[in-house]
Amino acid sequence: MDVFEAIRTRRSVRAFTGEAIPREDLEKIVDAGRLAASGSNKQPWDFIVITDHTIIEQLATTSQWIEQAGAMIAVVMDPESRWWMEDGAAAVQNMLLAATALGYGSCWLEGYVLRNEEAFKTLLGVPPEKRLMVLVPVGVPVEWPTKEKKPLEEVIHWERY
């Protein structure tokens, strides 16, 4: 699948079959995150790949659908970097597109993570000075959501708003 097809078809998937994901595919997905643009090329990220379902279940404390993910990727950021949030967002978007290109569903979980950040950091052994920005469940989708996006004509402006 080319990048434009991945962009067109990527949707937030919240229903997975529970199938395992090959390590090679998980490495490709994380590598896409690692290759994202970052301010001053600081690359202020680390990624924790979680395939142990005991841990995934503990991360799914209020969102039971997460338990059926084949894996979870925790995005850990260094807040000392000036643009850590933007850099993390770029890394996550790359991973979402890579997962789609490989035929997997994924979802960006942030608000849920922020409410539970300290507990999740303890569970995952994240150093206190780092931030757990996002969890990305990845799995074989039960079905692909088909929600429509706004048409280009509705959001594009030329020269001025």
C-alpha positions in Angstrom: 0.0 0.0 0.0 1.4 3.4 -0.9 1.4 6.3 1.6 -1.5 8.1 0.0 -3.7 5.0 0.2 -2.7 4.5 3.9 -3.6 8.2 4.6 -7.0 7.7 2.8 -7.9 4.5 4.6 -6.5 5.0 8.1 -9.2 5.1 10.8 -9.2 4.6 14.5 -9.9 1.0 15.1 -11.4 -0.1 18.5 -12.3 -3.7 17.8 -9.6 -6.3 17.3 -9.6 -10.1 16.8 -6.9 -10.7 19.5 -4.5 -12.3 17.0 -0.8 -11.9 17.7 1.3 -9.5 15.5 4.7 -10.7 14.2 7.7 -9.0 15.9 9.0 -8.0 12.4 5.8 -6.0 11.8 5.9 -4.4 15.2 9.5 -3.3 14.5 8.5 -1.8 11.2 5.7 0.2 12.9 8.0 1.5 15.6 10.7 2.2 13.1 8.2 4.4 11.2 7.8 6.4 14.5 11.6 6.6 15.0 12.0 8.1 11.5 9.5 10.9 12.2 10.5 14.5 11.9 11.6 16.1 15.2 12.5 19.7 16.2 16.3 20.2 15.9 16.5 16.5 15.2 16.3 15.9 19.0 14.4 12.6 18.6 13.1 12.8 22.2 11.3 9.5 22.2 11.5 5.9 23.3 9.0 3.2 22.4 7.8 0.3 24.6 6.3 -2.6 22.7 4.0 -4.6 24.9 2.8 -8.0 23.7 2.3 -9.6 27.2 -1.5 -9.7 27.5 -1.2 -9.5 31.3 0.3 -6.1 31.0 -2.1 -5.1 28.2 -5.0 -6.0 30.5 -3.6 -3.8 33.2 -3.4 -0.9 30.7 -7.0 -1.5 29.7 -8.4 -0.6 33.1 -11.3 1.5 31.8 -11.3 0.6 28.1 -11.9 -3.1 27.8 -11.7 -3.1 24.0 -7.9 -2.6 24.4 -7.6 -6.1 25.8 -8.1 -7.6 22.3 -5.2 -5.7 20.7 -2.4 -7.9 19.5 0.1 -5.4 20.9 0.4 -2.0 22.5 3.0 0.6 21.8 3.8 3.1 24.6 5.3 6.4 23.4 7.6 7.8 26.0 8.8 11.4 25.5 11.5 13.6 27.1 9.9 16.8 28.1 13.2 18.6 28.2 13.0 18.8 24.5 11.2 22.1 23.5 8.9 20.4 20.9 8.3 17.1 22.6 4.6 17.1 22.1 4.8 18.0 18.4 7.6 15.4 17.9 5.6 12.7 19.7 2.5 13.5 17.5 4.6 13.1 14.4 6.0 9.8 15.6 2.5 8.5 16.5 1.1 9.6 13.1 3.9 7.7 11.3 3.1 4.6 13.3 -0.6 4.8 12.7 0.0 5.0 8.9 2.6 2.2 9.0 0.1 0.0 10.9 -2.5 0.7 8.3 -0.1 0.0 5.4 0.7 -3.4 7.0 -3.1 -4.2 7.3 -3.4 -3.6 11.0 -5.8 -1.3 12.9 -4.7 1.1 15.5 -5.9 3.9 17.7 -4.3 6.9 19.4 -5.0 7.0 23.2 -4.0 10.1 25.0 -6.6 11.6 27.4 -7.1 8.1 28.9 -3.3 7.8 29.3 -2.9 11.3 30.9 -5.5 10.5 33.5 -3.5 7.3 34.4 0.0 8.4 33.5 1.7 7.8 36.9 0.2 4.4 37.4 1.1 3.4 33.8 4.6 4.8 34.1 5.1 2.6 37.2 3.7 -0.5 35.5 6.0 0.0 32.5 9.1 1.2 34.4 9.2 4.6 32.8 11.7 6.9 34.5 10.1 9.7 36.5 11.5 12.5 34.4 10.0 11.2 31.2 6.4 11.5 30.0 4.1 8.7 28.9 2.4 10.6 26.1 0.4 8.0 24.2 -0.6 4.4 24.0 -1.2 2.9 20.6 -3.1 -0.4 20.6 -2.4 -2.3 17.4 -4.2 -5.4 16.1 -6.0 -7.2 13.4 -9.3 -5.3 13.0 -12.6 -7.0 13.4 -13.8 -4.5 10.8 -12.5 -1.3 9.3 -14.5 1.8 10.4 -15.8 3.8 7.4 -16.4 7.3 8.9 -16.2 9.9 6.3 -13.8 12.8 6.4 -14.8 16.4 5.3 -14.3 16.9 1.6 -11.2 18.8 0.5 -13.4 21.6 -1.0 -14.7 22.3 2.5 -11.4 22.8 4.2 -9.0 24.1 1.5 -8.3 27.8 1.1 -6.0 29.5 -1.4 -3.9 32.5 -0.6 -6.2 33.7 2.2 -8.9 32.2 4.5 
